[in-house]
Amino acid sequence: MNLDHGLKLELNQKLMMTPELRQAIAILQMSALELSDVIAEEILENPVLEIAEKSSDDPEQAESVHQTEQGKDSEQLDDYFNWADYFNNGMEKKSEHTIADEKQPFEVFIKNNVSLHEHLELQLHLTVRDEMSKTIGSYLIGCIDDNGYLCSTVAEAATVLGTTEERVAEVLELVQTFDPLGVGARTLQECLTLQLVHKGIEDPLVSAIIADYLPTVAAGKYKAIGEKLKCSAHDVQQAVDVIRTLDPKPGRAFGKDESSYITPDITVERVNGKYIILVNDTNIPKLTINPYYRQVAMGGDQESRQFIEGRLNSAVWLMKSIEQRRRTLYNVMEAIVQLQQEFFDRGPKFLQPLIMKQVAEQVSVHESTVSRAIANKYVDTPHGLVSLRSFFSTAVQNSTGGQDVSTTKVKQKIKELIAEENSSEPYSDQALADILGPHGIKISRRTVTKYREELGIVSSTKRKRY
């Protein structure tokens, strides 16, 4: 065998996922708020990037300055009228607290940052004067979880605090009278019973069901409960209606985070019979490159030029990726508006079957690009705020030979039929499938069950009213 050395040239083609491409893909998937956070981090890390300032001749800025001046004039007039009211009407002028409340945003009235433990501690200090009782109460409150249940026993608390179980039980009874009703309970049955006592509901049937038949109630077996308690299924259902007015997790109303809001990434407006698409980039700062670093790149030493060139390339690629994201979102939304014209004209009931391949072919991109473009994004339409992904649904074949029906429309029809059904004789899944047949929707019972469960609707046995 002869072995020799030589040089050989080969030309190969292969796909490589560069860091820049990964960044572009990640930016395409981000919502407007997420992208603004990423830009803020990039500005901190990349000295070449900076936020472009609006020029003085910008009409928006001029308008804001005009509004500011108007606001100052309005405040001066308000001060004048307030002083005039003071001198004319004595002390009838509004207090500062009242004026501040009128200027507070709506979000102040719907958020609740007070934790459950803080709420209970306040009631404890207002109710108890004895220091030992306060110590026991604080310990018990510390053992209450976020749902309002006591995670410790009376014996454990007595051992830790070095007191008697009777003393701990006495303080626990006091804590269980605090707001919210049912707090400090050790079991679900005790929680519901405490709420019955505080509300003054004295019904032996309700108490018996809470004590022994809650799992059976969850299964919807009212007849079986009625046979054991010697009453009718109707009476059992009436008692269950009372139980459903109680809160099984009384502590969940406290300690909530601030209300979160969805900022639409795209807005579609109807103007003169045509739909205008606006990509919401108001929260995304406009980026530019600092001119100082351009001079450094041209006249600095070799090491400085290499560093600045790398930062410049990174900055330029980021700006291109943001612009590419904006164009892709616009093109995808434009295709959706054309393919879902009935939805925008007439409402959600007329949503047509649509798959990503149809949009990808119209926009001339890959399906994965469409999938990334619609991920975690919402559009503000004439019919409300809608997720971009909700425009895509599979088709159900029309049995009458007409146009296929989207699964969203089928679910809406099932929901309407169940809402109009006779509660004493609710439709079974097979009956719903039979009713949908004459409407051109031919689906099996199992498909009806699947759609009903996705809608969060219980079965016919649990919907029945006796």
PyMOL commands that set and color helices and strands:
alter all, ss='L'
color gray80, all
select helices_A, chain A and resi 19-29+32-45+59-89+96-103+106-109+116-127+131-142+154-161+165-175+188-199+204-212+214-218+222-229+233-243+250-253+291-299+302-339+341-346+348-350+356-363+367-374+388-391+407-420+429-439+445-454+460-463
alter helices_A, ss='H'
color red, helices_A
select strands_A, chain A and resi 49-51+266-271+274-279+287-289+378-381+384-387+395-396+405-406
alter strands_A, ss='S'
color yellow, strands_A
deselect
rebuild
show_as cartoon
